[in-house]
Amino acid sequence: MRPLALAALLAGGLAMAAMGAAPAAAKSFTWAYNADVLTLDPHSSNNTFTNTFLGNVYEALVRHNDRIEIEPALAESWERTSPTVWRFNLRRGVVFHNGESFDADDVLFTWARVNGPGSLARGLLGAIKEVRKLDSHTIEIETHRPFPILLASITQFFMMDEGWSRANNAENAANLSSQQESGATRTANGTGPFRITERRPDERTVLEPHARWWDTPVHNLTRVNFQPIRSAATRTASLLSGAIDANVEVPLQDIPRLLQDQRVQMVEGPELRTIYLGFDYERDELLYSDVRGQNPFRDRRVREAIYRAIDVNALRRTVMREKAWIAGMMVSPFLTGAPADLNERLPYDPEASRRLLAEAGFPNGFSVGIVCPNDRYVNDERTCQAVAAMLSRVGIRLQLQSEPTNIWSRRTATRDFSMYMLGHAGLPLADAYSTLNEVLRTNSRTTGGLNYGRWSNAEFDALVAQAAEAPDETSRRALIRQALQIERSEIAHIPLFQQPIAWASRRGIDLRQAPDNRLRLWLVKVD
């Protein structure tokens, strides 16, 4: 992120940090979120919250700190020995939670696992050609072509212990879309600052500090209890009653009430995540529509009609309580490489929508289903309901298919939809390239892993490929800009807004909020 923009976003978090700066006696910490972790397998999911949670248990060669800066983790140093080869010196003395030592063989095993069946982590590592062992604590990563942002791309290349994985029937990642399980689905063995001691899905997950963690702990926690609480009202009530210490998914309607309570402290800021609507481009006839024999979403006029019928200012005002940031492109302007001047929307114009629909052969509109989560994003179901009301005025009748995250994520991953809501934060790279490569690029074994609608544009793909190996930042940004201009002109997706981050805790707790919306437990301190 740009230094000035990041400084502004972190102002609230730093203020909170100051409140809890003095070390305190070790304490337990209970926190809540609106959904549970989907799996403990570090390679089975692309779900941001799941990956965020597991980042406290598993580690990669490098990591992002709370300022979204790259810093060493399991690799203590690295160098680029050629345009396509990076050499990493592994940290010595690192042990997994079961006491086994970490070394280069675990890196090679993990690389093979990431490339195996059931793994969704491969999409983040598509630039990598080979991982080689030079000795027990030195490895090389070779990319297919020059890839200057490799370090950012491997922040979720979570390492697993080869011996433990083989002994626990976890050699391959479990395929979530097929509801598979393995020995790593409900138990974990990482090198991270916390180890999991109890796992009860949809009820609680208990963590304790990893006594032999290689880093110096900032936290003072003896036990961490995570509780998924789907009801927003229950999360707020639990915080006010003292049943939980922190809520990292505060409903917007509860913020005024919490601000008035002297026992509670709030920290707010914009998240990097852009909420958007996507379409099924692949099917000749949509699964959930009254249109027969054709796919209306393949017509740009239909997509523009939907775009112009949505009043995002009204969404921001009525649904998001003035706390969202309106999006004119598919990446947050705060992401590295994002062309902020493209963050402008086409005007809201329902009359133009009706005219465009008529020109496309739908003067009376049509009916279509939209898959939405009801517990994943800030006011997600209400956003879909508001969008449905707006589109109904121009003749497009949305059939809302609102479902909990576990069902919604499975439906989107298996492409059981005609239209859908999704969000992407440009993570783990914290770079515009991440969204272009993962969400917008043509789906293949190594790209477009989250391109569920299967939009495809050869010129766009070529520009993203060039951006991946650009020799300098200026040319890389120019290529990203050109690619985004193509996607915008096609109206391939409909960006809505960047949602807010709103966390609350009882006073005396330093949560160290960051704009990637990741709770780094190793930085939490409780007075």
N, C-alpha and C positions, 0 to 999 in steps of 0.2 A: 504494500500500500504506500501511497505517497506519504512522506513523513508528516506534513502538516495535517493532512486529512486524518491520518492515524492518531496523531497527537490529540486532535479534537475528539475523536471517538473514544479515546481512552481516558479522557479527563474525568468522567464519572467513576470509572474503575479505579483510577489512581487515588481519587479522593477517598473511596472506600478502603483502599489498601492502607492509606495513612491512618484510618481509624483503628485498623487492627494490626498496626506495625509492630507493636511490642510482643515478643514471644510470650506465650502463655503455657500453663501446664497442659499436658497431653489430655485430649478430650475425645469423646465420641461425636459423631456428626451424622445426622439423618437428613436426607434431602429427597425431593420428589420431582417427578417429571410426569407428563401426561400420557406416556406410553412406556412399555417395557422394552428391554433389550431384546432384539429378535433372536439372537443366538450368541453364544460365547466363542464360536469359531471365528477367528480373525480374518478368514478369507472367504466366508460364505455370504457376506452381505455388502451391499453398497449403501445401506441406510446410514445417514449421517449420524444420527444419535447413537446407533449401535457402535459405529466406528469410534465416535467420541468417547463413549464409555470404555471401550476396550483399549483405548489409548492410555488408560490408567493401569492396565494390566499387562499389555504387550507393548513392545517397543520396536522401532525401526532403527536404521543406521543414523538417521538424523531426525530432528523434530522441529515443529514450530513452537516458539515460546508464546507468552500471552501478548506479545507485541507483533505477532505474525512474522517473526524473524526466524531464519534457519539457524539452528545451533546443533552441535554434536550430540549424539546419543550413543548408540552401540558402536559407532565408529568415532574414534577420538580425533581423527584427521583424515584428509583426503587431498588428492591432487589429480589434475587432468593431464595424463601423459600423452594424449593425442586428441585430435578433435572428436574422436568417438570412444575413447577409453578413459575411464575414471578408476583410480586406485584408492582403495579405502584401507586404512589401518584400524583394525578392530580393537576395541577397548579390552584390555586384559583384566582378569579378576571378576568378570561378570558371571553371575550364576542365575539360573532359572529358579522359580519358586520351589521346585523339588530338590534343589541343591546341586543339580548338574551344571557343569561349566558350559558357557557359550563360546563357540569358536566358528571357524570358517565352514566346517561341515554342516552346521545348522543353517547357515546362510544358503548353501547349495541345496540342502533338503527343502528349505522354505521356498526357494525359487522353483523347484520341481513341483511342489505342492500348489503354488500359485498358478502354475500352468496346467494343472490336472483337472479332472472332472469335478464339477460342482463349485469351482472357484469363480467368484465375481470380481476378485481383486486384480485379475489379469488386465482388465481394461485400463487400469491406472498405470500399467507398466509396459504398455505396448511399444514404447520406443526402445526397450531393452532387447538386444539380440542374444546376449550370453552373460552369464555370471560365472567367473572362474576363481578357483582357489590357487593362490600362489604359495601360501604356507598357512599354518594353523590360525594366524591372526592377520592375514593380508588377503584381500580379494580384489578382483577387478570386475567392473561392470562395463560391458561394451554395448553401445547403442547401434542401431541400424545405420543411422546417419547422425551428424552432429546434433546434439540436443542440449542446449545451454541451460535449460531449466530442470535437468535431471534431479537435482537435490530436492526440489519442491515435489517432484512426482513420486519420490520414494518415502515420503513421511508416513505413509500407511503400509509400507512393506514390512508388516509385523512379523518378527522372527519367532519360530517355534523350535522346540527341542526335538531333534530327530529321534532320540531314544524313547522319550516319553510318548511321542506321537505314534510310533510303531507299536509300542506296548499297549496303547489305549485305543487301538483301532481308529486312529485319526490320521492315517497317512494321506487321505484325500479329504478335501473340503466337502462338507455335506451340502447337497443341493437344496436350498430353501424352497424353491419353486415346486419341487417334488416332495416337499415335507420330509426330506431325509434327515437322519440324525447320525452322529458319530460320537466317538469318545470325547470330542472337543466341543460338542454342542452345549453341554450342561456343566462341564468342568473346564478349567483353564490352567495353563502353566506357562506364564510368560517370564520376562525379566523385569517387568515394570515395578513402579513404586508400591503397588498394592496387589495382594493376592486374594483370590475369591475363596472364602471359607464356607459359604452357604449359598445355594441357588434354588429359589422357589419361583418358577416362572409366574408372572402376573401377580406376585405377592411381595417378594423382597429378594434382594441380593445383598449379601454381607461381604465386606472386604476388610482386610487387616493389613497393616504396613508390611512390606517385604523387608525383613530385618537386615538382609545382606544386599540391599539395593546399592548399586555402584555410585549413585549421585548423593549429594548432601541434601537431606530433606529440608524443605522450608516449612512444611506442614507440621502440626503438632497433634495429629490424629492417632488414636489408638484403635478405633473401630469406625467403619463407615457403613451406614445402612441406607441402601437405596430402595425407595418405595415407588412403584408406578401407581399413580392416582389419576385415573382418567377424568374424574369430575373436577372441573375448575373450581366450583364452589367448595368442594371438599378439600382441595389443596389449600385454598385460602383459609378456610376454617381451621385446618390442621396447623397452619403456621401461626395463626393468632392464638390458638389454644396451647401452643408449645409442643404439639405432638411431633412436629418436624422442625428442623432448624432452618431449612431453606427450600424455596420453590423456584426452580429455574424455568418455569413456564407460567408466568403470571398472566391471567386473563386481563385484557385491557380495561374492562369495566370495573375491575377491582383495584386498579392503581390508585384512584383518589381516596378510597377507603384506607388502603394500606399506608399512604402518605400521611394520613392523619393520626396514625397510631405510633406513639413514641417508642414502642418496643420494637418497631420494625424499621429496617432501612431498605431503600430501593436503589437499584442502579439500572439505567436505561440507555439504549443507544440503537443505531441502525445495524441490522444484521447484513451480512454479505449476500444473503439468499434472495433470489428473485423468484417470485411466485408467477407462474404462467399457465396458459392453456395450450394443450397440444391436440393433434388430430391423428386419426388412423389414415395413413396414405397408402398402405400396402394392399388392402382388400379392394376388390372391384365393387363389392357391395358391402355396406357397413353392417355390423352385427346387430346394432341397436338403432334402427331408423325405419321410418315408413317410406323411404326412398328405395325403389327397387331397380335393379339392373345398372346402377351407377354409384359412384362415390362422389358426393357433392363437394367434399373437402379438397378434391384434386383441382377444383376451379378456384383460381386466385380471387375472383370476384366474390365468391361465397365467404372466403376467409376475411377479406376486407370488410364485407358486410357485418360479420360478427365483431371484428375489431372496432368498427365505427359505432356499433350499437352499444358498446360498453362505456359507461361514464365512470372513468376511474377516479375522477375527483369526488364523485358521489360515494364511491366505494371507500375512499380514504376518509371521507367525512362521517358517513353513517355506520360503516362496518368496522373500520379501523380506528375510529375516534381520533382522527387527525394525526395518528402516530406512524403511518406508513410513508414510504418515499416512492413516489410515482415512477414507474419504469417505462422507458421508451425503447429499451433494447434488452436482450436476453442476458446481459451481464451487468452486475452492479458497477456503477462508475467509480467505486472505491477499490475495485480489484486492480492489481497490477496489470498494465497493458490495455486497460479499458479506455476507449475513446469517449470521454465524457460528453463531448459535443453531439454525439449521436443519441444521447438519452432524451430525445424529443419524440412525442407521440403524434400520430395523425389525429386531427380534430375529431371530437365526438360529434357524430352527424347521423342520427337515425333515418333521416330522409334519404341520405345517400345510401344507407344500408338497404332500404326498401327498393331503391332503384337498381342497385347492384344485384340483389336477389332476383328481381324480375328479368334483368339482362341474362342472368345465368340459367333461367328457365324455371325459377321457383317463385312466381309472383305471390303465391299463398304461403310461402315458407315451407318448412318441413319439421318433422319431429326427429330428435336424436338423443341418445343417452349420453350422460357425462359421469365419469367415475371420479368421485371426490372423497378425500379422507374427512373424517369428522373429529379426529383427535391428533392430527399430525402437525399442522401449522396453526398460526395465530388466526382464530376465527375462520378456519377453513370452510366449514360447512355453511356458515352464514355468507361467506364470499360467494360460494357457488349458488346459493339461493338468490342472492342479489343479482348475480349475473343472469340467472334464469329469468328473473322478472324483467330485466332490461331487454333480453333477447326476445322475450315473448311479445314485446311491443312492435317488433319488426317482422314477426311471423315465425321465428325459430322457437320451437317448443322443446325445451330441455327436459329430459327425464332424469331426475337426480338419482344417482346411485351412490349414496353417501354411506361409507363403511369405515369401521375401525382400521387403524394403520396396518395391522397384520393381514387383514383381508385385502384392503386397498393396494398394499405394496405387492401382494402376490398377483392380483389382477393386472396391475400395470406391467409387472415383470413378465407375465405370460401373455400379455397383449390381449386381454379379455375386455376390450373397450372399443368405443367409437370416438370418444372425445374424453379428455382427462385433464385434471389439475395436477401440477407437480411443482416442485421448487428445487432450485440448485444454487449453491453458494460459491461455486468456483473452487471448491475444496477437493482434495487436500492441498492443491497447489497455491491457493489464495491468488490465483492468476486467471485472467480472462481466457487463456488458452485451455484451461481445464473444462470450462463449459463448452467451448467450441469443439473440443476433441471428444468429450464424453457425451454431450447432450445433442449436438447439432451435426456432427460428422456422420457420414454414412456408416450404418451398423456393419461391423465385421468382427472377426475374432479378436482384434486388438483395438478397435476404435468404435465410437458410438454405442458404448455399453448401455447408456441411458437414453438412447434415441429410440424410445418405444414406439413412436409414431411412424418410424422408418422414412422420414423425409430424406431426400438424397439430391445433392447437387454437385456435379463433378468439378465445376469451377471453384465452388466453396471448398471442397475437399482439397484441391490442389493448393489453395492459398493457406489453409491450415497446415498442410504438410510442409510448406515452405517456411511458415512461421516457426514451426518446431525446430528447425535447424538454422534459423537466421543468424548471421555472423555478429550482429550487434542489436542493441535494444531499439534503436531508431527504426531500422528496417523491420524488426519483428512487430513493433507496434503498427507500422504502416500496413503490414500484411493482415494483422488482426482486424484493423479498421476496414479494409477492403472486403474481408470475409463477412463481417457483420453487416456491411451495407448490402451484400447480396441477400442474406437471410432476412433483413428488414424489408427489402424491396419485394421479396416473395411473400412476405407476411406468413412465413412458414409456421410461426408460433405467435401467441399473443401474450406478451409480457404485461403484467398488471402492476406489481409494486414490489419493493423490498420490505419485508416485514420487520417490525421492531423486535429488539431483545429487551425483555423486562424480567429481571430477577429480583427476588426479595428474600431477606433473611432476618433473623432476629439480630438486634444490634450486638456489635462486638465480633462479628464474623467477617473475615476478609475472603471474598469469593474470587477476586481477581478476574472480573469479567473481561472478555475479549470479543472483538467483532466477529470472530468465527463461531461464536456461541458455544464454545467448548469449556466445560468445567474441568479444569486441571486440578485434580484432588491433591496433587503433591505441592500445590501452592496455597491450599486452604488453611487458614488459621482460625482457631476458635478461642476466644477469651473466656 
